[in-house]
Each structure stands twice: as structure tokens, then as C-alpha cells.
Amino acid sequence: MPTLAVWLMGLIGPLVLQALLAAGFGLVTVVGADTAVTALLDLVSQNVGLLPNDLLSLMALAGVFQALSFIGSGIVARVTWQGWSSIKKLVIK
């Protein structure tokens, strides 16, 4: 029986290692993209305070702030999708 256990570990071990490495790579990519987009949106929101109140009201009525949020969410969603697709390619060959 020890030969069966050794054979199974030899078969499953590299797959588990590859899956863990791929998941770690995807997680780092997603967290990095989320941090970058959040920093960019924070920078925009800090600098928007420098605009005149009338322009801010017009921008709010036009939905500019919701649009910026949607764009940031879309970027993070795209990076997440791409990260999980790359994980699938690395794990399933």
C-alpha cells in the first residue's frame, strides 16, 4: 500500500501546488488593482472639493460621480475576471 500512497501524492501534489500558486497570483493582482482604483477615486474626490459649488451641483445632477464609481467598479471587475481566467488556465491544462 505505501506505493499507492506515494503514487497518489505524486499525482495530486503538483496539482495542489499549482492551484495554490495560481490563486495567490490572482489574489495579488485583484488586490493591487482594487487598491490602485480606490486611490485614484480618492484623489479625484479630494480634488473635486476645489471646484465651485455651482459646478459641483451640476456635476451631481448629471451623475458624474456615479459614472466615476461605475467606471472604477468596471475596471476592478475586468481585472478580477482576467485574474480568475488566468488561474483557470494555469490549473486546468
Buried (B, 14 or more C-beta within 10 A) or exposed (E): EEEEEEEEEEEEEEEEEBBEEBBEBBEEBBEEBBEBBEEBBEEEEEEBEEEEEEEBEEBEEEEBBEEBEEEBEEBBEEBBEBBBEBBEEBBEE
